[in-house]
């Protein structure tokens, strides 16, 4: 069964600190993995998209890694800001998906406090 | 800017009273999706349109219907909303064959059933 598991479920960090969110998946055949940021009450916003051949991709203070062998990904947030408080969702699509649905993780709820 | 727009942002409806949520896109994407997202859960796909072809998920209740009169617009109709239908409804678009293009989500409509 295609699944995406994220950890931790929630995380509280102090402003300015770094953090790393984890994503493990069993989707096969794999096509790409996406990280989204979802603010409370809003739709998800794409942070990164990574294909099979990519190991690392950065978007500002966000750096995503992908290990296709172990089927793991991480999202590292550097120098966190209060505005980083949101849910971070890992989404994996299958090579066969085309127009068919993505597999969503349940997200990690990040709270950045002053 | 090209985008996916959902209206309204917040919708309150009475138990059993039909309600329609709307989604429009300027991306000219072939595929449009409707997701239901309940609190602290991953989005759940309800159905999607590939151009004019409608694809219903097996576990989507009959209470939910959709219309896509043209490429730009897609509607979600809930014929007789129940209390359990209160959720965030997300519209998304994608273009098959361009898997590196992230799915683009709208900001969502928060539905409250009273």
gemmi code that builds the backbone of each chain (N, CA, C; Angstrom):
import gemmi

chains = {
    "A": [
        ("UNK", (0.836, -1.178, 0.000), (0.000, 0.000, 0.000), (0.884, 1.245, 0.000)),
        ("UNK", (0.559, 2.209, -0.870), (1.318, 3.452, -0.916), (1.026, 4.296, 0.315)),
        ("UNK", (2.100, 4.613, 1.042), (1.934, 5.420, 2.251), (3.067, 6.419, 2.392)),
        ("UNK", (2.781, 7.496, 3.091), (3.775, 8.513, 3.435), (3.641, 8.778, 4.931)),
        ("UNK", (4.714, 8.575, 5.653), (4.725, 8.778, 7.092), (5.651, 9.938, 7.442)),
        ("UNK", (5.168, 10.843, 8.266), (5.977, 11.993, 8.659), (6.212, 11.993, 10.155)),
        ("UNK", (7.375, 12.492, 10.529), (7.690, 12.648, 11.949), (8.560, 13.880, 12.151)),
        ("UNK", (8.485, 14.521, 13.327), (7.488, 14.227, 14.342), (6.105, 14.728, 13.928)),
        ("UNK", (5.114, 14.391, 14.697), (3.756, 14.873, 14.420), (3.667, 16.373, 14.682)),
        ("UNK", (4.363, 16.817, 15.734), (4.409, 18.251, 16.036), (5.754, 18.587, 16.655)),
        ("UNK", (6.102, 19.863, 16.563), (7.430, 20.294, 16.993), (7.345, 21.751, 17.423)),
        ("UNK", (7.971, 22.048, 18.543), (8.042, 23.436, 19.019), (9.519, 23.809, 19.131)),
        ("UNK", (9.899, 24.919, 18.495), (11.288, 25.355, 18.569), (11.339, 26.857, 18.833)),
        ("UNK", (12.493, 27.298, 19.322), (12.685, 28.721, 19.566), (13.077, 29.423, 18.269)),
        ("UNK", (12.621, 30.638, 18.125), (12.981, 31.461, 16.976), (14.495, 31.511, 16.811)),
        ("UNK", (14.943, 31.334, 15.572), (16.374, 31.377, 15.304), (17.040, 30.010, 15.273)),
        ("UNK", (16.383, 29.020, 15.826), (16.948, 27.665, 15.839), (16.660, 26.946, 14.529)),
        ("UNK", (17.417, 25.892, 14.280), (17.205, 25.035, 13.108), (16.360, 23.828, 13.497)),
        ("UNK", (15.733, 23.226, 12.496), (15.001, 21.991, 12.765), (14.971, 21.141, 11.495)),
        ("UNK", (14.712, 19.861, 11.702), (14.634, 18.923, 10.584), (13.385, 18.075, 10.719)),
        ("UNK", (12.627, 18.011, 9.643), (11.403, 17.212, 9.597), (11.657, 15.992, 8.710)),
        ("UNK", (11.046, 14.874, 9.077), (11.314, 13.623, 8.379), (10.093, 13.118, 7.612)),
        ("UNK", (10.392, 12.421, 6.521), (9.331, 11.819, 5.696), (9.828, 10.483, 5.175)),
        ("UNK", (9.080, 9.418, 5.448), (9.366, 8.092, 4.905), (8.199, 7.669, 4.030)),
        ("UNK", (8.500, 7.038, 2.919), (7.427, 6.684, 2.005), (7.598, 5.267, 1.476)),
        ("UNK", (6.482, 4.718, 1.026), (6.494, 3.394, 0.416), (5.843, 3.426, -0.950)),
        ("UNK", (5.737, 4.609, -1.547), (5.108, 4.765, -2.851), (6.003, 4.172, -3.924)),
        ("UNK", (5.393, 3.389, -4.796), (6.152, 2.745, -5.861), (5.270, 2.561, -7.094)),
        ("UNK", (5.807, 2.747, -8.285), (7.117, 3.311, -8.594), (7.142, 4.818, -8.321)),
        ("UNK", (8.277, 5.250, -7.824), (8.419, 6.625, -7.373), (8.633, 7.555, -8.555)),
        ("UNK", (8.017, 8.728, -8.492), (8.248, 9.749, -9.503), (8.884, 10.993, -8.883)),
        ("UNK", (8.214, 11.577, -7.926), (8.790, 12.756, -7.298), (8.207, 12.958, -5.906)),
        ("UNK", (8.906, 13.759, -5.135), (8.506, 14.043, -3.761), (8.461, 15.553, -3.602)),
        ("UNK", (7.410, 16.004, -2.942), (7.203, 17.436, -2.777), (7.032, 17.768, -1.293)),
        ("UNK", (7.515, 18.889, -0.919), (7.253, 19.432, 0.406), (6.392, 20.687, 0.233)),
        ("UNK", (5.341, 20.723, 1.026), (4.444, 21.873, 1.020), (4.403, 22.484, 2.415)),
        ("UNK", (4.183, 23.797, 2.444), (3.913, 24.507, 3.687), (2.444, 24.917, 3.674)),
        ("UNK", (1.759, 24.580, 4.754), (0.351, 24.938, 4.839), (0.097, 25.746, 6.089)),
        ("UNK", (-0.175, 27.027, 5.903), (-0.560, 27.870, 7.019), (-1.975, 27.518, 7.447)),
        ("UNK", (-2.275, 27.773, 8.702), (-3.594, 27.449, 9.238), (-4.681, 28.133, 8.408)),
        ("UNK", (-5.637, 27.336, 7.946), (-6.758, 27.886, 7.201), (-6.460, 28.255, 5.762)),
        ("UNK", (-5.311, 27.846, 5.254), (-4.942, 28.155, 3.876), (-4.602, 26.887, 3.111)),
        ("UNK", (-4.508, 27.007, 1.794), (-4.110, 25.870, 0.988), (-2.602, 25.653, 1.042)),
        ("UNK", (-2.149, 24.446, 0.695), (-0.704, 24.155, 0.694), (0.038, 24.961, -0.362)),
        ("UNK", (1.235, 25.381, -0.021), (2.107, 26.120, -0.933), (3.374, 25.312, -1.136)),
        ("UNK", (3.765, 25.109, -2.387), (4.919, 24.265, -2.696), (6.226, 24.909, -2.245)),
        ("UNK", (7.063, 24.101, -1.607), (8.407, 24.543, -1.211), (9.464, 23.959, -2.146)),
        ("UNK", (9.424, 22.633, -2.337), (10.392, 21.985, -3.208), (9.736, 20.800, -3.907)),
        ("UNK", (10.289, 20.456, -5.053), (9.916, 19.235, -5.770), (11.205, 18.518, -6.124)),
        ("UNK", (11.297, 17.227, -5.806), (12.526, 16.475, -6.047), (12.200, 15.204, -6.811)),
        ("UNK", (13.002, 14.938, -7.853), (12.842, 13.703, -8.601), (13.830, 12.661, -8.095)),
        ("UNK", (13.771, 11.490, -8.699), (14.561, 10.339, -8.266), (16.052, 10.664, -8.214)),
        ("UNK", (16.528, 11.448, -9.167), (17.970, 11.668, -9.304), (18.508, 12.807, -8.442)),
        ("UNK", (17.620, 13.512, -7.764), (18.056, 14.663, -6.974), (18.218, 14.273, -5.508)),
        ("UNK", (19.313, 14.692, -4.908), (19.592, 14.389, -3.511), (19.275, 15.559, -2.579)),
        ("UNK", (19.488, 16.758, -3.093), (19.299, 17.946, -2.274), (18.736, 19.072, -3.124)),
        ("UNK", (17.819, 19.806, -2.516), (17.297, 20.991, -3.202), (16.970, 22.051, -2.155)),
        ("UNK", (17.366, 23.276, -2.445), (17.156, 24.357, -1.476), (16.212, 25.406, -2.021)),
        ("UNK", (15.513, 26.011, -1.103), (14.618, 27.125, -1.423), (14.720, 28.088, -0.251)),
        ("UNK", (15.654, 29.024, -0.368), (15.869, 29.960, 0.738), (16.378, 29.229, 1.963)),
        ("UNK", (15.663, 29.397, 3.068), (16.083, 28.746, 4.320), (15.621, 27.294, 4.406)),
        ("UNK", (14.946, 26.807, 3.390), (14.464, 25.436, 3.366), (15.395, 24.587, 2.498)),
        ("UNK", (15.835, 23.456, 3.035), (16.645, 22.512, 2.269), (16.040, 21.130, 2.406)),
        ("UNK", (15.691, 20.544, 1.269), (15.127, 19.195, 1.268), (16.182, 18.208, 0.790)),
        ("UNK", (16.194, 17.042, 1.383), (17.066, 15.963, 0.943), (16.211, 14.759, 0.577)),
        ("UNK", (16.757, 13.934, -0.290), (16.040, 12.730, -0.718), (17.029, 11.582, -0.846)),
        ("UNK", (16.702, 10.470, -0.227), (17.440, 9.225, -0.392), (16.467, 8.213, -0.984)),
        ("UNK", (16.554, 8.029, -2.295), (15.598, 7.155, -2.973), (15.825, 5.687, -2.629)),
        ("UNK", (17.029, 5.353, -2.176), (17.303, 3.959, -1.809), (16.572, 3.581, -0.525)),
        ("UNK", (16.655, 4.453, 0.444), (15.993, 4.174, 1.732), (14.581, 4.730, 1.782)),
        ("UNK", (14.187, 5.451, 0.727), (12.855, 6.045, 0.630), (12.597, 6.982, 1.806)),
        ("UNK", (13.553, 7.877, 1.986), (13.432, 8.856, 3.051), (13.735, 10.242, 2.510)),
        ("UNK", (13.064, 11.221, 3.091), (13.329, 12.614, 2.762), (13.317, 13.414, 4.049)),
        ("UNK", (14.020, 14.527, 4.025), (13.993, 15.424, 5.165), (13.849, 16.861, 4.677)),
        ("UNK", (13.280, 17.675, 5.517), (13.195, 19.116, 5.242), (13.874, 19.823, 6.400)),
        ("UNK", (14.939, 20.546, 6.085), (15.692, 21.265, 7.100), (15.373, 22.749, 6.998)),
        ("UNK", (15.018, 23.325, 8.125), (14.715, 24.756, 8.171), (15.801, 25.439, 8.992)),
        ("UNK", (16.434, 26.411, 8.388), (17.542, 27.109, 9.029), (17.077, 28.446, 9.591)),
        ("UNK", (17.598, 28.781, 10.754), (17.316, 30.098, 11.353), (15.825, 30.395, 11.344)),
        ("UNK", (15.090, 29.581, 12.044), (13.622, 29.643, 11.982), (13.082, 31.024, 12.366)),
        ("UNK", (11.952, 31.348, 11.750), (11.265, 32.603, 12.024), (9.842, 32.293, 12.490)),
        ("UNK", (9.254, 33.257, 13.152), (7.891, 33.058, 13.653), (6.937, 32.697, 12.513)),
        ("UNK", (7.197, 33.245, 11.343), (6.329, 32.970, 10.192), (6.482, 31.562, 9.637)),
        ("UNK", (7.459, 30.823, 10.139), (7.604, 29.427, 9.720), (6.587, 28.526, 10.413)),
        ("UNK", (5.891, 29.056, 11.406), (4.879, 28.260, 12.106), (3.785, 27.861, 11.116)),
        ("UNK", (3.643, 26.559, 10.904), (2.721, 26.035, 9.899), (2.782, 24.515, 9.946)),
        ("UNK", (1.966, 23.881, 9.113), (2.102, 22.440, 8.893), (2.943, 22.207, 7.654)),
        ("UNK", (3.842, 21.248, 7.721), (4.699, 20.922, 6.583), (4.322, 19.527, 6.117)),
        ("UNK", (3.925, 19.455, 4.875), (3.358, 18.220, 4.351), (4.275, 17.646, 3.279)),
        ("UNK", (4.553, 16.370, 3.416), (5.350, 15.622, 2.435), (4.369, 14.908, 1.514)),
        ("UNK", (4.565, 15.034, 0.227), (3.637, 14.455, -0.756), (4.451, 13.709, -1.808)),
        ("UNK", (4.077, 12.485, -2.074), (4.819, 11.663, -3.029), (3.900, 11.272, -4.176)),
        ("UNK", (4.413, 11.355, -5.391), (3.629, 10.906, -6.544), (4.343, 9.746, -7.217)),
        ("UNK", (3.527, 8.872, -7.793), (4.035, 7.687, -8.467), (4.307, 7.990, -9.925)),
        ("UNK", (5.243, 7.277, -10.508), (5.564, 7.450, -11.921), (4.350, 7.193, -12.793)),
        ("UNK", (3.462, 6.375, -12.285), (2.274, 6.069, -13.064), (1.129, 7.028, -12.814)),
        ("UNK", (1.377, 8.018, -11.966), (0.233, 8.814, -11.498), (-0.336, 9.688, -12.603)),
        ("UNK", (0.532, 10.367, -13.355), (0.003, 11.258, -14.364), (-1.006, 12.190, -13.775)),
        ("UNK", (-2.266, 11.953, -14.055), (-3.300, 12.827, -13.530), (-3.973, 12.212, -12.299)),
        ("UNK", (-3.419, 11.164, -11.761), (-4.038, 10.518, -10.600), (-3.450, 11.073, -9.310)),
        ("UNK", (-4.068, 10.748, -8.200), (-3.751, 11.486, -6.983), (-2.359, 11.268, -6.422)),
        ("UNK", (-1.952, 12.248, -5.670), (-0.739, 12.198, -4.900), (-1.011, 11.463, -3.599)),
        ("UNK", (0.043, 11.004, -2.939), (-0.077, 10.396, -1.622), (0.455, 11.394, -0.608)),
        ("UNK", (-0.405, 11.798, 0.298), (-0.059, 12.843, 1.259), (0.359, 12.232, 2.589)),
        ("UNK", (1.358, 12.834, 3.227), (1.594, 12.573, 4.637), (0.630, 13.414, 5.462)),
        ("UNK", (0.553, 13.121, 6.753), (-0.359, 13.869, 7.611), (0.222, 15.197, 8.063)),
        ("UNK", (1.501, 15.391, 7.798), (2.108, 16.673, 8.107), (2.782, 16.712, 9.463)),
        ("UNK", (3.700, 17.643, 9.587), (4.306, 17.984, 10.876), (3.891, 19.396, 11.214)),
        ("UNK", (3.325, 19.559, 12.398), (2.885, 20.878, 12.831), (4.051, 21.551, 13.547)),
        ("UNK", (4.626, 22.597, 12.954), (5.757, 23.320, 13.529), (5.276, 24.607, 14.172)),
        ("UNK", (5.698, 24.815, 15.401), (5.425, 26.077, 16.098), (6.751, 26.718, 16.452)),
        ("UNK", (6.972, 27.922, 15.973), (8.179, 28.672, 16.302), (7.787, 29.749, 17.310)),
        ("UNK", (8.457, 29.729, 18.456), (8.097, 30.668, 19.515), (9.246, 31.621, 19.814)),
        ("UNK", (8.905, 32.797, 20.280), (9.924, 33.823, 20.561), (10.629, 33.529, 21.877)),
    ],
    "B": [
        ("UNK", (-0.782, 37.305, -11.757), (-0.096, 36.021, -11.613), (-1.076, 34.886, -11.854)),
        ("UNK", (-0.577, 33.843, -12.544), (-1.400, 32.661, -12.725), (-1.648, 32.009, -11.368)),
        ("UNK", (-2.892, 31.590, -11.169), (-3.177, 31.041, -9.858), (-4.467, 30.241, -9.864)),
        ("UNK", (-4.728, 29.645, -8.704), (-5.967, 28.919, -8.460), (-6.728, 29.691, -7.391)),
        ("UNK", (-7.952, 30.062, -7.704), (-8.730, 30.920, -6.814), (-9.975, 30.179, -6.350)),
        ("UNK", (-10.160, 30.160, -5.056), (-11.348, 29.520, -4.493), (-12.232, 30.554, -3.817)),
        ("UNK", (-13.506, 30.410, -4.045), (-14.480, 31.296, -3.404), (-15.653, 30.480, -2.861)),
        ("UNK", (-16.206, 30.889, -1.732), (-15.649, 31.916, -0.848), (-14.544, 31.328, 0.031)),
        ("UNK", (-13.870, 32.141, 0.810), (-12.865, 31.631, 1.739), (-13.533, 30.891, 2.894)),
        ("UNK", (-14.653, 31.433, 3.334), (-15.408, 30.818, 4.431), (-16.874, 30.705, 3.998)),
        ("UNK", (-17.446, 29.560, 4.269), (-18.844, 29.310, 3.908), (-19.546, 28.656, 5.098)),
        ("UNK", (-20.658, 29.257, 5.485), (-21.483, 28.657, 6.529), (-22.790, 28.240, 5.881)),
        ("UNK", (-23.180, 26.997, 6.093), (-24.426, 26.513, 5.535), (-25.207, 25.770, 6.601)),
        ("UNK", (-26.504, 25.673, 6.375), (-27.346, 24.962, 7.319), (-27.345, 23.476, 7.006)),
        ("UNK", (-27.536, 22.697, 8.030), (-27.642, 21.248, 7.880), (-28.686, 20.921, 6.819)),
        ("UNK", (-28.295, 20.171, 5.806), (-29.216, 19.746, 4.774), (-29.449, 20.737, 3.646)),
        ("UNK", (-28.888, 21.939, 3.744), (-29.111, 22.944, 2.701), (-27.995, 22.869, 1.657)),
        ("UNK", (-28.364, 22.689, 0.392), (-27.321, 22.549, -0.648), (-26.376, 23.742, -0.670)),
        ("UNK", (-25.119, 23.434, -0.952), (-24.107, 24.480, -1.007), (-23.156, 24.180, -2.167)),
        ("UNK", (-22.660, 25.235, -2.800), (-21.715, 25.105, -3.909), (-20.458, 25.905, -3.625)),
        ("UNK", (-19.330, 25.239, -3.802), (-18.037, 25.900, -3.683), (-17.445, 26.026, -5.080)),
        ("UNK", (-16.719, 27.122, -5.306), (-16.198, 27.326, -6.653), (-14.687, 27.430, -6.680)),
        ("UNK", (-14.146, 27.087, -7.828), (-12.702, 27.134, -8.047), (-12.467, 27.607, -9.473)),
        ("UNK", (-11.547, 28.535, -9.631), (-11.169, 28.968, -10.971), (-9.657, 28.989, -11.089)),
        ("UNK", (-9.159, 28.813, -12.306), (-7.713, 28.784, -12.503), (-7.340, 29.545, -13.776)),
        ("UNK", (-6.175, 30.172, -13.696), (-5.649, 30.895, -14.857), (-4.418, 30.183, -15.425)),
        ("UNK", (-4.174, 28.957, -14.959), (-2.993, 28.211, -15.377), (-3.229, 27.423, -16.659)),
        ("UNK", (-4.493, 27.302, -17.039), (-4.865, 26.506, -18.215), (-4.457, 25.032, -18.073)),
        ("UNK", (-4.473, 24.552, -16.828), (-4.157, 23.152, -16.586), (-5.328, 22.251, -16.954)),
        ("UNK", (-4.993, 21.058, -17.459), (-6.038, 20.131, -17.881), (-6.772, 19.476, -16.719)),
        ("UNK", (-6.052, 19.285, -15.621), (-6.618, 18.505, -14.525), (-6.975, 19.404, -13.346)),
        ("UNK", (-8.154, 19.203, -12.817), (-8.573, 19.916, -11.613), (-9.075, 18.899, -10.592)),
        ("UNK", (-8.731, 19.145, -9.335), (-9.029, 18.215, -8.256), (-9.806, 18.922, -7.151)),
        ("UNK", (-10.599, 18.128, -6.447), (-11.198, 18.591, -5.198), (-10.762, 17.657, -4.074)),
        ("UNK", (-10.231, 18.272, -3.023), (-9.826, 17.540, -1.832), (-10.644, 18.027, -0.636)),
        ("UNK", (-10.866, 17.107, 0.285), (-11.460, 17.451, 1.572), (-10.394, 17.260, 2.641)),
        ("UNK", (-10.205, 18.268, 3.467), (-9.209, 18.164, 4.527), (-9.846, 18.512, 5.865)),
        ("UNK", (-9.894, 17.534, 6.750), (-10.393, 17.763, 8.099), (-9.225, 18.076, 9.018)),
        ("UNK", (-9.546, 18.618, 10.162), (-8.523, 19.142, 11.060), (-7.463, 18.092, 11.363)),
        ("UNK", (-6.201, 18.486, 11.224), (-5.035, 17.649, 11.543), (-4.963, 16.378, 10.705)),
        ("UNK", (-5.633, 16.379, 9.561), (-5.570, 15.205, 8.688), (-5.009, 15.587, 7.331)),
        ("UNK", (-4.546, 14.599, 6.603), (-4.081, 14.833, 5.245), (-5.282, 15.094, 4.338)),
        ("UNK", (-5.082, 15.863, 3.284), (-6.176, 16.043, 2.318), (-6.596, 14.707, 1.727)),
        ("UNK", (-7.884, 14.574, 1.506), (-8.452, 13.352, 0.940), (-9.074, 13.693, -0.404)),
        ("UNK", (-8.648, 12.993, -1.439), (-9.171, 13.287, -2.775), (-10.624, 12.847, -2.879)),
        ("UNK", (-11.464, 13.744, -3.372), (-12.875, 13.433, -3.603), (-13.096, 12.987, -5.046)),
        ("UNK", (-12.618, 13.806, -5.973), (-12.716, 13.481, -7.403), (-11.806, 14.426, -8.174)),
        ("UNK", (-11.644, 14.108, -9.461), (-10.894, 15.015, -10.314), (-11.417, 14.936, -11.737)),
        ("UNK", (-11.151, 16.007, -12.471), (-11.467, 16.076, -13.890), (-10.182, 16.066, -14.686)),
        ("UNK", (-10.096, 15.168, -15.634), (-9.042, 15.235, -16.640), (-9.722, 15.799, -17.870)),
        ("UNK", (-9.506, 17.085, -18.087), (-10.247, 17.811, -19.125), (-11.729, 17.689, -18.765)),
        ("UNK", (-12.535, 17.046, -19.603), (-13.956, 16.916, -19.286), (-14.301, 15.572, -18.665)),
        ("UNK", (-13.306, 14.704, -18.589), (-13.555, 13.383, -18.025), (-13.568, 13.433, -16.511)),
        ("UNK", (-14.671, 12.991, -15.935), (-14.853, 13.029, -14.483), (-14.413, 11.704, -13.874)),
        ("UNK", (-13.641, 11.791, -12.789), (-13.146, 10.599, -12.095), (-13.490, 10.704, -10.617)),
        ("UNK", (-14.360, 9.815, -10.196), (-14.831, 9.845, -8.817), (-14.065, 8.821, -7.986)),
        ("UNK", (-13.596, 9.222, -6.797), (-12.982, 8.249, -5.913), (-14.052, 7.303, -5.374)),
        ("UNK", (-13.682, 6.054, -5.157), (-14.657, 5.027, -4.790), (-15.374, 5.340, -3.483)),
        ("UNK", (-14.671, 6.002, -2.563), (-15.281, 6.223, -1.249), (-15.833, 7.638, -1.094)),
        ("UNK", (-15.969, 8.361, -2.182), (-16.589, 9.686, -2.102), (-18.097, 9.533, -1.994)),
        ("UNK", (-18.694, 10.119, -0.961), (-20.152, 9.964, -0.789), (-20.928, 10.538, -1.964)),
        ("UNK", (-22.093, 9.956, -2.213), (-22.959, 10.435, -3.297), (-23.438, 11.859, -3.071)),
        ("UNK", (-23.357, 12.292, -1.848), (-23.746, 13.645, -1.467), (-22.885, 14.707, -2.153)),
        ("UNK", (-21.708, 14.299, -2.636), (-20.780, 15.234, -3.259), (-20.833, 15.056, -4.775)),
        ("UNK", (-20.988, 16.177, -5.459), (-21.005, 16.189, -6.907), (-20.063, 17.290, -7.390)),
        ("UNK", (-19.722, 17.213, -8.673), (-18.850, 18.253, -9.219), (-19.262, 18.576, -10.648)),
        ("UNK", (-18.965, 19.792, -11.042), (-19.206, 20.249, -12.420), (-17.995, 21.005, -12.915)),
        ("UNK", (-17.707, 20.817, -14.188), (-16.628, 21.594, -14.789), (-17.125, 22.114, -16.138)),
        ("UNK", (-17.720, 23.278, -16.154), (-18.303, 23.798, -17.391), (-17.278, 24.186, -18.448)),
        ("UNK", (-16.080, 24.514, -18.032), (-15.012, 24.854, -18.974), (-13.667, 24.616, -18.299)),
        ("UNK", (-12.579, 24.874, -19.023), (-11.244, 24.601, -18.480), (-10.964, 25.375, -17.214)),
        ("UNK", (-11.500, 26.565, -17.123), (-11.116, 27.476, -16.039), (-11.860, 27.252, -14.741)),
        ("UNK", (-13.053, 26.707, -14.794), (-13.894, 26.638, -13.600), (-14.247, 25.213, -13.230)),
        ("UNK", (-14.333, 25.003, -11.924), (-14.799, 23.730, -11.419), (-15.579, 23.995, -10.130)),
        ("UNK", (-16.693, 23.291, -9.968), (-17.559, 23.510, -8.811), (-17.703, 22.229, -8.010)),
        ("UNK", (-17.816, 22.407, -6.707), (-18.128, 21.296, -5.805), (-19.509, 21.561, -5.223)),
        ("UNK", (-20.426, 20.628, -5.473), (-21.786, 20.738, -4.953), (-21.976, 19.711, -3.847)),
        ("UNK", (-22.422, 20.171, -2.709), (-22.784, 19.261, -1.613), (-24.289, 19.340, -1.467)),
        ("UNK", (-24.955, 18.254, -1.794), (-26.419, 18.295, -1.955), (-27.142, 18.439, -0.628)),
        ("UNK", (-26.681, 17.740, 0.387), (-27.337, 17.802, 1.683), (-26.262, 17.720, 2.764)),
        ("UNK", (-25.627, 18.854, 3.057), (-24.490, 18.830, 3.986), (-24.881, 18.327, 5.364)),
        ("UNK", (-24.034, 17.454, 5.880), (-24.185, 17.007, 7.253), (-23.076, 17.613, 8.111)),
        ("UNK", (-23.210, 17.443, 9.425), (-22.213, 18.012, 10.332), (-20.818, 17.448, 10.035)),
        ("UNK", (-20.778, 16.211, 9.573), (-19.501, 15.578, 9.268), (-18.829, 16.105, 8.018)),
        ("UNK", (-19.516, 16.941, 7.278), (-18.947, 17.501, 6.058), (-18.217, 18.817, 6.310)),
        ("UNK", (-18.267, 19.277, 7.549), (-17.521, 20.483, 7.888), (-16.024, 20.189, 7.745)),
        ("UNK", (-15.366, 20.995, 6.935), (-13.958, 20.733, 6.617), (-13.426, 21.877, 5.776)),
        ("UNK", (-12.133, 21.796, 5.492), (-11.522, 22.663, 4.485), (-11.600, 21.930, 3.156)),
        ("UNK", (-12.065, 22.620, 2.115), (-12.122, 22.030, 0.790), (-11.080, 22.725, -0.095)),
        ("UNK", (-10.204, 21.903, -0.640), (-9.098, 22.420, -1.430), (-9.279, 22.044, -2.893)),
        ("UNK", (-9.070, 23.017, -3.744), (-9.042, 22.789, -5.181), (-7.585, 22.820, -5.624)),
        ("UNK", (-7.233, 21.960, -6.556), (-5.863, 21.949, -7.065), (-5.901, 21.675, -8.563)),
        ("UNK", (-4.812, 22.068, -9.228), (-4.702, 21.807, -10.655), (-3.344, 21.202, -10.962)),
        ("UNK", (-3.265, 20.525, -12.092), (-1.975, 20.026, -12.555), (-2.050, 19.821, -14.057)),
        ("UNK", (-0.887, 19.644, -14.662), (-0.818, 19.416, -16.093), (-0.098, 18.081, -16.313)),
        ("UNK", (-0.784, 17.039, -16.731), (-0.153, 15.739, -16.952), (0.968, 15.826, -17.959)),
        ("UNK", (1.993, 15.033, -17.775), (3.145, 15.066, -18.656), (4.170, 16.084, -18.210)),
        ("UNK", (3.859, 16.830, -17.195), (4.787, 17.813, -16.649), (4.868, 17.587, -15.144)),
        ("UNK", (5.378, 16.430, -14.793), (5.365, 16.028, -13.390), (6.244, 16.910, -12.517)),
        ("UNK", (7.134, 17.656, -13.130), (7.949, 18.548, -12.321), (7.190, 19.810, -11.938)),
        ("UNK", (6.074, 20.035, -12.611), (5.265, 21.176, -12.210), (4.471, 20.781, -10.974)),
        ("UNK", (4.681, 21.552, -9.907), (3.953, 21.205, -8.700), (2.476, 21.360, -8.893)),
        ("UNK", (1.754, 20.499, -8.250), (0.333, 20.723, -8.151), (0.153, 22.107, -7.533)),
        ("UNK", (-0.785, 22.859, -8.037), (-1.035, 24.185, -7.498), (-2.360, 24.161, -6.764)),
        ("UNK", (-2.319, 24.544, -5.511), (-3.526, 24.527, -4.692), (-4.107, 25.924, -4.566)),
        ("UNK", (-5.410, 25.976, -4.437), (-6.064, 27.207, -4.044), (-5.924, 27.398, -2.543)),
        ("UNK", (-6.406, 28.521, -2.056), (-6.306, 28.827, -0.626), (-7.338, 28.091, 0.204)),
        ("UNK", (-8.279, 27.446, -0.459), (-9.247, 26.635, 0.262), (-10.509, 27.390, 0.649)),
        ("UNK", (-11.568, 26.632, 0.864), (-12.816, 27.151, 1.428), (-13.098, 26.382, 2.704)),
        ("UNK", (-13.233, 27.124, 3.795), (-13.567, 26.495, 5.075), (-15.081, 26.430, 5.194)),
        ("UNK", (-15.613, 25.217, 5.205), (-17.061, 25.019, 5.291), (-17.474, 24.689, 6.724)),
        ("UNK", (-18.426, 25.435, 7.204), (-19.030, 25.178, 8.511), (-20.493, 24.806, 8.298)),
        ("UNK", (-20.941, 23.750, 8.945), (-22.328, 23.308, 8.843), (-22.986, 23.507, 10.205)),
        ("UNK", (-24.082, 24.267, 10.206), (-24.747, 24.565, 11.492), (-26.155, 23.980, 11.520)),
    ],
}
model = gemmi.Model(1)
for chain_id, residues in chains.items():
    chain = gemmi.Chain(chain_id)
    for i, (resn, *xyz) in enumerate(residues, 1):
        res = gemmi.Residue()
        res.name, res.seqid = resn, gemmi.SeqId(i, " ")
        for name, pos in zip(("N", "CA", "C"), xyz):
            atom = gemmi.Atom()
            atom.name, atom.element = name, gemmi.Element(name[0])
            atom.pos, atom.b_iso = gemmi.Position(*pos), 0.0
            res.add_atom(atom)
        chain.add_residue(res)
    model.add_chain(chain)
structure = gemmi.Structure()
structure.add_model(model)
structure.setup_entities()
